[in-house]
């Protein structure tokens, strides 16, 4: 994972994975009941951060760089989103729900970072002898 | 139909993010910071344009959603030493929300 200019196949793999992840996010958003607080995006981002952290523990991800790209920057990159998070914070604030906007911002940040750290911790414990890459 | 447009938008946004991240992320993840701020700014612009369901699926949910990435941001943050991580987190949050609000206000004022 050191090449600065990714090859065409790498880009294609990330593209297909990203499309799949985005459709999954769209399906969850569509299926979730309407609510003032954007729970679906919060859940998507926290779950996605955890899974990306834990991903290196999967044997298939360690064996294949292409699978790692398809799942990491691909599926999980397309599944999670900063733009919708920022958009929801802006919308809540503009609609006069400043408290909920602050809660959405801080809760996503705190839970997302904690989830990523927990995922990485579990991945390292699962494979103490594994070297990254 | 909407799901197909979401997939199409993300199929463009995700590899664009990957290429920028590869080219510009180093000790400090400048590429991902740029991606998330730019994507959030565009999200604000598109949201203010009243695109309709199809346009929003392609550009908002698909392209901007697939271009930006919270999971990459979160893992990069916890991997970095405390000082650059703090700068990265604060910059990403402030600039992404700021760019989104700025993009929204700009288009709303013009329209």
Interface residues (C-beta under 8 A of the other chain):
Chain A: X3 X4 X5 X6 X10 X11 X12 X14 X15 X16 X17 X18 X19 X20 X21 X22 X23 X25 X26 X27 X29 X45 X48 X49 X51 X52 X53 X69 X72 X73 X74 X76 X77 X78 X79 X80 X81 X82 X83 X84 X85 X86 X87 X89 X90 X91 X93 X94 X105 X108 X109 X112 X113 X115 X116 X117 X119 X120
Chain B: X2 X3 X6 X7 X8 X9 X10 X11 X12 X13 X14 X15 X17 X18 X19 X21 X22 X23 X36 X39 X40 X42 X43 X44 X47 X57 X60 X61 X62 X64 X65 X66 X67 X68 X69 X70 X71 X72 X73 X74 X75 X77 X78 X79 X89 X92 X93 X96 X97 X99 X100 X101 X104
